Amino acid sequence: MRGGKGQFWRAHMAVRRIRQLGDPILRVRCTPVEDPKSPAVRLLSDDLRDTLRQARKKYDFGRALAAPQIGAPVRVVLVEVGKFRATMINPEITDVGAEDFHVWDDCFSFPSLLVRVNRAYRATLRYIDLKGNVNTMDLEGPMAELLQHELDHLDGILALDQPIGLDPFAFRPEWEKNHKPTERYGPPRPREV
């Protein structure tokens, strides 16, 4: 532990194993975090960040990671999209818009597979950050889809549980051979009741 506190923390940051389809922890309903400002939550946030960045290098995709994906059954999600970064503690969707859209979803827990799902096109999200502040975000399109996917992880639900339409599964290389990246997201449509 020489060299001060900074080096101690650097030495303890870790890339964790991303749990794969079939691992029972992916089916657990995660417990809420009681103390968002605890050192354990900060350490989990660091591990999620390091693991996400490593996985992004390996697979060339990825914008977020949920705590159960690295073996921690608590309600924490780390999101990194462009310049936006957030550790979301006890996140919840408080409202959704009236439109849905189709998405070819992917996941680090089954990285070679895409599955077509239906998601709300707009959603309002509330979460607590690492400082204990409550934040609210209005999400649309890919960000709305992303957070719905991550929050499903916290309830033990995977995109694979929600396929829609004919032929809703594709291996990534096959999908990429036959589709443009823009085809990942369909247009918003009024929700069917």
ABEGO torsion letter per residue (X at the ends): XBGEAAAAAAAABBBBBBBBBGBAAAABBBBBBABAABAAAAAAAAAAAAAAAAAAAAAGBEABBBAAAAGBBBBBBBBBBEABBBBBBGBBBABBBABBBBBBBBBAABAABBBBBBBBABBBBBBBBAAGBBBBBBBBEAAAAAAAAAAAAAAGBBAAAABBEBGABBBAAAAAAABBAAAABBBBBBBBX
